[in-house]
Amino acid sequence: MKYLKNAAIAAVTFTLAVGLSFSGAEAARIKTSVAGAAPGAAAYVIWGGLAALVSKESKTVEMSNLTTRGAVEDIRLVENGKAEFALGVATLVDLALKGKKMFKKPYKNVCGFGPGTVSQFHIAVRKDSGIKTVADLNGKRVSFARRGSSTHFMTRTIVGLAGIKVREENLNWNVAADAIKDGRLDAFTIPNPVPSPAVLKLATSLPITLVPVDGKVGDGLLKSNAAYFKTTIVKNAYNGVDKPVPTIGYAAWTIVGCNVPNDVVYEVARINFSKKGREFLLKVHKGWASGFVTAPDLKGMAAINLKVHPGAARYWKDVGNKLPMK
């Protein structure tokens, strides 16, 4: 891994420098990466903000923001050591640890770090489309986003629960927003904290409706995974959304490879949740606010048997939190 190479270089540099003056010298920073999503998704902005913050504030760790297909791929990248940190959708992390659905075997290299945000499922359509319920999507052109995203997984589940057939497309969220505006698509979906960049992009060009995810569809999602919960997208969140919209949400954590060195994880946690770090990240995307309110959410991680990384655990203990016995 990149950070192991840099750690070795740093160790050699230190050895050669014994007895010499360190004035003006800087050790090479350990290179890490964080996987979130692609442009158009809030995760790309939120975890991109974390990468920018760490690279700006840390003297020992550098972080880059990876462009990915979304949450399923993110978890796989961490498991395989191709990303050190990533978006960890609670429902999907649960499946990965159990080796279920799209995860063919139980994952062993995924550890907990801390909360990022809370995502709410959006189904965006034009206000003049006449689409008001999930059932109204029957026969329509709907973008599920790319395979490997939590969007695709949840949309496929919702369509199945509703017992409808749609014309599936797999577009990037920004491309889907443009396609709806141009009349080439009827709906697109995305689980995001408000505001979702792609939904905001569409709503800036024309009034929209957000389709509720409730009734038997909402109940079916809740039964499918204990990490889902009922939530509401507030009135006036976007142009055209003139009433509260009931939907389903989930916690979105930052996860980390269990094999990432403790000091690296501690340093990132220290910067992420510092007063200066919180202020910076809230300016990047206000979705961080819900994560900071729920921090450290160690009980939520324990509920799905997600082990907290030792480096993160040390940070949370240092700032006065008790780790769950589990």
C-alpha positions in Angstrom: 0.0 0.0 0.0 1.1 3.6 -0.6 1.3 4.5 3.0 3.5 1.5 3.8 6.0 2.6 1.2 6.0 6.2 2.6 6.3 4.9 6.2 9.4 3.0 5.2 10.9 6.0 3.5 10.1 8.2 6.6 11.8 5.6 8.9 15.0 5.5 6.7 15.1 9.3 6.6 14.8 9.5 10.4 17.7 7.0 10.9 20.0 8.8 8.5 19.2 12.1 10.2 20.2 11.0 13.8 22.7 13.5 15.2 22.0 16.1 12.4 20.0 19.2 12.6 16.3 18.9 11.6 15.9 22.6 11.0 13.8 23.2 7.8 13.4 19.5 7.1 10.0 17.8 6.7 9.3 14.1 6.6 7.4 12.8 3.7 3.7 12.7 4.4 1.9 9.3 4.3 -0.4 9.1 1.3 -4.0 7.9 1.7 -7.2 8.1 -0.2 -10.9 8.3 0.5 -13.6 6.8 -1.7 -17.0 8.5 -1.8 -18.8 8.7 -5.2 -18.8 10.7 -8.4 -19.7 14.3 -9.2 -23.4 14.9 -8.7 -23.5 13.0 -5.4 -23.3 14.6 -2.0 -20.8 11.9 -1.0 -18.3 13.1 -3.6 -18.5 16.6 -2.0 -18.6 15.4 1.6 -15.7 13.0 1.6 -13.8 15.3 -0.9 -14.1 17.9 1.8 -12.4 15.5 4.3 -9.6 14.8 1.8 -9.0 18.6 1.4 -9.1 19.2 5.1 -6.6 16.4 6.0 -4.2 17.5 3.2 -4.4 21.1 4.4 -4.1 20.6 8.1 -2.0 17.4 8.7 1.8 17.4 8.7 2.0 13.7 8.5 -1.0 12.5 6.3 -2.0 13.4 2.8 -5.4 12.4 1.4 -6.8 12.2 -2.1 -10.5 12.0 -3.1 -11.3 9.0 -5.4 -14.0 9.1 -8.0 -16.1 5.9 -7.7 -19.4 4.3 -8.7 -20.6 4.6 -5.2 -21.1 2.9 -1.9 -20.8 -0.8 -2.9 -17.6 -0.1 -4.8 -16.3 2.0 -1.9 -16.6 -0.9 0.6 -14.9 -3.2 -1.8 -12.0 -0.8 -2.3 -11.4 -0.7 1.4 -11.6 -4.4 1.8 -9.1 -4.9 -1.0 -6.7 -2.2 0.3 -7.2 0.0 -2.7 -8.6 2.8 -0.6 -7.7 3.5 3.1 -10.9 5.4 3.9 -14.4 5.4 2.4 -18.1 6.2 2.6 -19.7 3.3 4.6 -23.4 3.1 4.1 -24.7 1.3 7.2 -27.0 -1.1 5.4 -24.3 -2.1 2.9 -21.6 -2.4 5.5 -23.9 -4.8 7.4 -24.3 -6.9 4.2 -20.5 -6.9 3.6 -19.7 -8.1 7.1 -22.2 -10.9 6.6 -21.1 -11.8 3.1 -24.7 -11.3 1.7 -26.2 -10.1 -1.5 -23.6 -8.5 -3.8 -20.8 -9.3 -1.2 -19.9 -12.9 -1.9 -18.0 -13.6 1.3 -17.8 -11.9 4.8 -15.5 -8.9 4.7 -12.6 -8.9 7.2 -10.7 -5.6 6.5 -13.5 -3.1 7.1 -13.4 -1.2 10.4 -15.4 1.7 11.8 -14.1 5.3 12.0 -16.9 7.7 12.7 -20.1 9.2 11.4 -20.3 11.2 8.2 -23.9 12.1 7.5 -27.5 10.8 7.2 -28.8 10.1 3.7 -32.4 10.5 2.6 -33.7 8.7 -0.5 -34.7 11.0 -3.3 -36.9 10.2 -6.3 -36.8 13.3 -8.4 -39.3 14.1 -11.3 -40.5 17.2 -13.1 -43.4 18.8 -11.2 -45.4 18.8 -14.5 -44.8 15.0 -15.0 -47.9 13.8 -13.2 -45.8 11.3 -11.2 -46.8 11.4 -7.6 -46.3 7.9 -6.2 -43.8 5.0 -6.8 -46.6 3.2 -8.6 -46.8 6.0 -11.1 -43.3 5.1 -12.2 -44.6 2.0 -13.9 -43.4 1.9 -17.5 -41.4 5.1 -17.1 -37.7 5.8 -17.8 -35.9 5.7 -14.5 -32.2 6.1 -13.9 -30.9 3.7 -11.2 -27.4 5.2 -11.4 -24.5 2.9 -12.0 -24.2 -0.6 -10.7 -22.0 -0.6 -7.6 -23.8 2.3 -6.0 -26.2 2.3 -3.0 -28.6 4.2 -5.4 -28.8 1.2 -7.7 -29.2 -1.3 -4.9 -32.0 0.7 -3.2 -33.8 1.6 -6.4 -33.9 -2.0 -7.6 -35.3 -3.0 -4.2 -37.9 -0.3 -4.3 -39.1 -1.2 -7.8 -39.3 -4.9 -6.7 -41.3 -4.0 -3.5 -43.7 -1.9 -5.6 -44.3 -4.7 -8.1 -43.8 -2.4 -11.1 -41.7 -2.5 -14.3 -39.6 0.5 -15.4 -37.2 1.2 -18.2 -33.9 1.1 -16.3 -31.1 3.5 -17.3 -27.7 3.7 -15.5 -26.7 7.4 -15.7 -24.4 9.5 -13.6 -26.6 11.7 -11.4 -25.7 15.0 -13.1 -26.3 13.5 -16.5 -29.7 12.1 -15.2 -30.7 15.6 -14.1 -29.9 17.0 -17.5 -31.9 14.2 -19.2 -35.0 14.9 -17.1 -34.7 18.6 -18.0 -34.4 17.8 -21.7 -37.4 15.3 -21.6 -35.2 12.2 -22.2 -35.8 10.7 -18.7 -38.8 10.6 -16.4 -37.1 10.1 -13.0 -33.8 9.6 -11.2 -33.0 8.4 -7.7 -30.3 9.2 -5.2 -29.9 8.7 -1.4 -28.3 11.9 -0.2 -28.4 14.4 2.6 -30.1 17.6 1.6 -29.1 19.3 -0.6 -28.3 16.7 -3.1 -26.1 18.4 -5.8 -27.8 16.6 -8.7 -31.3 17.2 -7.4 -30.4 20.8 -6.7 -29.1 21.1 -10.2 -32.4 19.9 -11.7 -34.5 22.0 -9.3 -32.5 25.1 -10.3 -33.7 24.8 -13.9 -37.3 23.9 -13.2 -39.8 23.0 -10.4 -39.6 19.4 -9.2 -41.5 16.8 -7.2 -39.9 14.3 -4.9 -41.9 11.1 -4.8 -42.6 9.7 -1.3 -41.1 6.4 -0.3 -43.8 5.2 2.2 -46.6 2.7 2.6 -45.8 -0.9 1.8 -42.7 0.1 -0.1 -41.3 2.0 2.9 -42.3 -0.8 5.3 -40.7 -3.3 3.0 -37.4 -1.5 3.0 -37.5 -1.2 6.8 -38.0 -4.9 7.1 -35.2 -5.7 4.7 -32.4 -4.1 6.9 -32.5 -2.9 10.4 -30.1 0.0 9.5 -32.9 1.8 7.5 -35.2 4.3 9.3 -38.1 6.6 8.4 -37.2 10.2 7.7 -38.7 13.3 6.1 -37.3 15.7 3.5 -38.4 19.1 4.6 -40.7 21.4 2.8 -39.0 23.9 0.5 -35.8 21.8 0.4 -35.8 22.3 -3.4 -37.7 24.4 -5.9 -41.2 22.9 -6.3 -41.1 20.8 -3.1 -44.0 22.5 -1.3 -44.7 20.0 1.4 -42.7 17.5 3.5 -41.8 14.3 1.7 -41.7 11.0 3.7 -38.9 8.7 2.7 -36.3 6.2 4.0 -32.9 7.1 5.3 -29.7 5.5 6.6 -26.5 6.5 8.4 -23.5 7.1 6.3 -20.2 6.5 8.2 -16.6 6.9 7.3 -15.0 3.4 7.3 -11.3 2.5 7.2 -9.2 -0.5 6.4 -8.5 -2.4 9.6 -4.9 -2.7 8.4 -4.3 1.0 8.2 -1.7 2.1 10.8 -3.3 3.3 14.1 -1.4 6.6 14.1 -2.7 7.4 10.6 -6.3 6.8 11.6 -5.9 8.7 14.9 -4.5 11.7 13.0 -7.4 11.8 10.5 -10.0 11.4 13.3 -8.3 14.2 15.3 -8.5 16.6 12.3 -12.0 15.4 11.1 -13.7 16.1 14.5 -11.7 19.1 15.7 -13.5 22.4 16.1 -11.6 23.8 13.1 -12.3 20.6 11.1 -16.0 20.7 11.8 -16.3 24.4 10.9 -14.4 23.7 7.6 -16.5 20.6 6.7 -19.9 22.4 7.4 -18.9 25.0 4.8 -18.2 22.3 2.3 -21.6 20.5 2.8 -24.1 21.0 5.5 -24.8 17.2 5.4 -21.9 16.9 7.9 -24.1 18.5 10.5 -26.1 15.3 11.1 -22.9 13.3 11.4 -21.5 15.7 14.0 -24.8 15.5 16.0 -24.7 11.7 16.1 -20.9 11.4 16.7 -19.3 9.1 17.6 -22.2 6.7 16.9 -20.2 3.8 18.2 -23.4 2.0 19.3 -24.7 2.1 15.8 -21.5 0.4 14.6 -21.7 -2.1 17.4 -25.3 -2.9 16.4 -24.0 -4.5 13.1 -20.8 -5.9 14.7 -18.6 -3.3 12.9 -15.3 -3.2 14.8 -14.1 0.3 15.6 -10.5 0.7 14.3 -8.0 0.9 17.2 -6.7 4.3 16.0 -10.3 5.7 15.9 -11.1 4.0 19.2 -8.1 5.7 20.9 -9.3 9.1 19.6 -12.9 8.6 20.8 -11.6 7.5 24.2 -9.3 10.5 24.4 -12.2 12.9 23.9 -14.3 11.2 26.6 -16.3 8.5 24.9 -16.8 4.9 26.1 -16.6 2.1 23.6 -19.5 -0.3 23.7 -18.7 -3.6 25.4 -19.6 -5.4 22.1 
